[in-house]
Amino acid sequence: MPSIKITQVKSTIDKTKRQKATVAALGIKKLNHSVVKEVTPQIMGMVAKVRHLIIVEEI
């Protein structure tokens, strides 16, 4: 399966609890932290919900 690299570039301060939980569920721990995930419908749905806080790169 294809993979994507997800990097947090904006803070979760003043964001909703749901957005903070989504970023944490993606495995991102702090600003400028990156994780590599396989492309699944669940991951892509999470990415869509916090698109304004992250950058997504295809690997």
NUSE-874057 format. One record per residue (C-alpha): x, y, z; residue in three letters. Coordinates in Angstrom, 2 decimals. Example, Ala and Ser with C-alpha at 12.3 -4.5 7.8 and 13.67 -1.06 7.14 Angstrom:
<rs>
(r (12.30 -4.50 7.80) Ala)
(r (13.67 -1.06 7.14) Ser)
</rs>
This chain:
<rs>
(r (0.00 0.00 0.00) Met)
(r (1.16 3.56 -0.57) Pro)
(r (2.38 5.62 2.36) Ser)
(r (2.12 9.26 3.35) Ile)
(r (4.27 11.44 5.61) Lys)
(r (2.23 13.66 7.93) Ile)
(r (3.90 16.66 9.60) Thr)
(r (2.24 19.03 12.06) Gln)
(r (3.00 22.65 11.11) Val)
(r (0.44 24.58 13.19) Lys)
(r (-0.30 24.40 16.89) Ser)
(r (-3.38 22.75 18.38) Thr)
(r (-3.71 25.53 20.95) Ile)
(r (-7.24 27.03 20.78) Asp)
(r (-8.47 24.11 18.64) Lys)
(r (-11.37 21.86 19.60) Thr)
(r (-10.86 18.74 21.72) Lys)
(r (-11.87 16.67 18.72) Arg)
(r (-9.12 18.17 16.54) Gln)
(r (-6.52 17.71 19.31) Lys)
(r (-7.58 14.07 19.71) Ala)
(r (-7.38 13.50 15.96) Thr)
(r (-3.82 14.85 15.79) Val)
(r (-2.86 12.67 18.77) Ala)
(r (-4.51 9.62 17.19) Ala)
(r (-2.39 10.13 14.09) Leu)
(r (0.64 9.70 16.36) Gly)
(r (1.85 13.29 16.20) Ile)
(r (3.29 14.36 19.54) Lys)
(r (4.45 17.95 19.00) Lys)
(r (4.92 20.71 16.46) Leu)
(r (7.11 19.77 13.45) Asn)
(r (6.87 16.08 14.36) His)
(r (6.39 13.71 11.42) Ser)
(r (4.89 10.25 11.13) Val)
(r (4.62 7.84 8.21) Val)
(r (1.28 6.08 7.78) Lys)
(r (-0.18 3.73 5.21) Glu)
(r (-3.00 5.19 3.14) Val)
(r (-6.32 3.84 4.41) Thr)
(r (-9.80 5.38 4.35) Pro)
(r (-9.61 5.89 8.12) Gln)
(r (-6.29 7.74 8.00) Ile)
(r (-7.39 9.87 5.05) Met)
(r (-10.57 10.83 6.92) Gly)
(r (-8.52 11.93 9.93) Met)
(r (-6.18 13.89 7.66) Val)
(r (-9.15 15.67 6.07) Ala)
(r (-10.43 16.80 9.49) Lys)
(r (-7.14 18.48 10.50) Val)
(r (-5.88 19.46 7.03) Arg)
(r (-5.32 23.05 8.22) His)
(r (-2.83 21.92 10.90) Leu)
(r (-0.69 19.49 8.91) Ile)
(r (1.23 18.96 5.68) Ile)
(r (0.87 15.67 3.83) Val)
(r (3.54 14.31 1.48) Glu)
(r (3.31 11.12 -0.56) Glu)
(r (6.19 8.69 -0.18) Ile)
</rs>
